[in-house]
């Protein structure tokens, strides 16, 4: 006999190299250890497989976020914790995803991984900040392309001031408080 799982989408937004994906995978391991069904919808993987062909214009970024939001809601509606470490730089795109979840009665949490651009550029996990500084790329979110930080996220994580484990624990505590973990 199986217990009905309550799904949810946890959207981790923030600048490139803020720590979104690292925190998501840390939380995913913890949730799986507790017996939850979890999927991490990694932004890079989604771009490669679901949103191939999209660029980085505002319109393409919006389309990408809506596609990811659709998949996340579908998973969450079926009892999966969908962890979504995706920049989603525009507030209106994130709001549209939140409204879709609300309309479907699916739990949605927005988490702002609020790492300062200076720290992100030092981490530079994918070398994007170096490429932008060298003039090899443009349109880097938070540098020469906008990033609209959430005004009132469900949780704000200062990843530069705590460990990955502490960040994941804060998010786990929020899920627990909301009856989702």
Secondary structure in CASP SS format (residue, H / E / C, confidence):
PFRMAT SS
TARGET T0000
AUTHOR 0000-0000-0000
METHOD secondary structure of the structure
MODEL  1
X C 1.00
X C 1.00
X C 1.00
X C 1.00
X C 1.00
X C 1.00
X C 1.00
X E 1.00
X E 1.00
X E 1.00
X E 1.00
X E 1.00
X E 1.00
X C 1.00
X C 1.00
X C 1.00
X C 1.00
X C 1.00
X C 1.00
X H 1.00
X H 1.00
X H 1.00
X H 1.00
X H 1.00
X H 1.00
X H 1.00
X H 1.00
X H 1.00
X H 1.00
X H 1.00
X H 1.00
X H 1.00
X H 1.00
X C 1.00
X C 1.00
X C 1.00
X C 1.00
X E 1.00
X E 1.00
X E 1.00
X C 1.00
X C 1.00
X H 1.00
X H 1.00
X H 1.00
X H 1.00
X H 1.00
X H 1.00
X H 1.00
X C 1.00
X C 1.00
X C 1.00
X C 1.00
X C 1.00
X C 1.00
X C 1.00
X C 1.00
X H 1.00
X H 1.00
X H 1.00
X H 1.00
X H 1.00
X H 1.00
X H 1.00
X H 1.00
X H 1.00
X H 1.00
X H 1.00
X H 1.00
X H 1.00
X H 1.00
X H 1.00
X H 1.00
X H 1.00
X H 1.00
X H 1.00
X H 1.00
X C 1.00
X C 1.00
X C 1.00
X E 1.00
X E 1.00
X E 1.00
X E 1.00
X E 1.00
X C 1.00
X C 1.00
X C 1.00
X C 1.00
X C 1.00
X H 1.00
X H 1.00
X H 1.00
X H 1.00
X H 1.00
X H 1.00
X H 1.00
X H 1.00
X H 1.00
X H 1.00
X H 1.00
X H 1.00
X H 1.00
X H 1.00
X C 1.00
X C 1.00
X C 1.00
X E 1.00
X E 1.00
X E 1.00
X E 1.00
X E 1.00
X E 1.00
X C 1.00
X C 1.00
X C 1.00
X H 1.00
X H 1.00
X H 1.00
X H 1.00
X H 1.00
X H 1.00
X H 1.00
X C 1.00
X C 1.00
X C 1.00
X C 1.00
X H 1.00
X H 1.00
X H 1.00
X H 1.00
X H 1.00
X H 1.00
X C 1.00
X C 1.00
X C 1.00
X C 1.00
X C 1.00
X C 1.00
X C 1.00
X E 1.00
X C 1.00
X C 1.00
X C 1.00
X E 1.00
X C 1.00
X C 1.00
X C 1.00
X C 1.00
X C 1.00
X C 1.00
X C 1.00
X C 1.00
X C 1.00
X E 1.00
X E 1.00
X E 1.00
X C 1.00
X H 1.00
X H 1.00
X H 1.00
X C 1.00
X C 1.00
X H 1.00
X H 1.00
X H 1.00
X H 1.00
X H 1.00
X H 1.00
X H 1.00
X H 1.00
X H 1.00
X H 1.00
X H 1.00
X H 1.00
X H 1.00
X H 1.00
X C 1.00
X C 1.00
X C 1.00
X C 1.00
END
